[in-house]
Amino acid sequence: MKQVASMMAGVVIDILVKPGDEVSDGMEVAILESMKMQLPVSSEQSGKVAEIKVASGDFVNEGDVLMTLE
């Protein structure tokens, strides 16, 4: 199963996709806030969103899985 992970520690501000959505390589799928900056999280693979493992307001560390793709 493919995964989209956080590239740094921060708070999840927004999830831009929902389960069942098709994503492509480079597509923005979430927004993190770290050190008062909002940073987009992009998928590094194409696929269909299978599961979202975080919610808006959650704190994540670098490498934490945000969602899985089929």
C-alpha positions as a printed Julia matrix, in Angstrom:
70×3 Matrix{Float64}:
   0.0    0.0    0.0
   1.33   3.47  -0.89
   1.58   6.13   1.8
   1.72   9.93   2.01
   3.87  11.04   4.96
   4.56  14.34   6.67
   7.81  15.98   5.56
   8.18  17.82   8.88
   6.6   18.2   12.31
   3.57  20.49  12.48
  -0.18  20.8   12.87
  -2.55  19.56  10.17
  -4.49  22.64   9.05
  -6.52  21.12   6.21
  -7.0   17.82   4.36
  -7.63  18.58   0.68
  -8.82  15.1   -0.39
 -11.25  12.46   0.9
 -11.34   8.67   0.68
 -12.05   7.57  -2.88
 -10.45  10.63  -4.5
  -7.86  10.03  -7.22
  -4.54  11.79  -6.64
  -1.61  12.22  -8.99
   2.11  12.58  -8.39
   2.81  16.1   -7.13
  -0.81  16.88  -6.21
  -1.31  18.81  -2.94
  -3.27  16.64  -0.49
  -2.93  18.46   2.85
  -1.7   21.67   4.49
   0.57  21.68   7.55
   1.45  24.62   9.76
   4.96  24.68  11.17
   6.78  27.65  12.69
   3.85  29.93  11.69
   4.19  28.93   8.0
   1.58  26.99   6.05
   3.2   24.26   3.98
   1.5   22.08   1.36
   1.99  18.31   1.52
   2.15  16.73  -1.93
   1.65  13.11  -2.89
   4.77  11.48  -4.31
   2.69   8.79  -6.04
  -0.53   8.43  -7.99
  -3.46   6.41  -6.7
  -6.84   6.45  -4.99
  -7.1    7.64  -1.38
  -7.86   4.54   0.71
  -7.69   5.96   4.24
  -6.96   9.29   5.91
  -5.15   8.74   9.21
  -5.18  12.32  10.58
  -7.69  15.12  11.1
  -7.45  18.9   11.07
  -5.84  20.06  14.3
  -3.72  16.92  14.78
   0.0   17.35  15.52
   2.23  15.16  13.36
   5.94  14.42  13.4
   8.24  14.13  10.4
   7.56  10.8    8.68
   4.11  10.22  10.2
   1.69   8.66   7.72
  -1.1   11.11   6.8
  -2.96   8.86   4.37
  -2.71   5.64   2.41
  -3.31   5.16  -1.31
  -4.47   2.12  -3.28
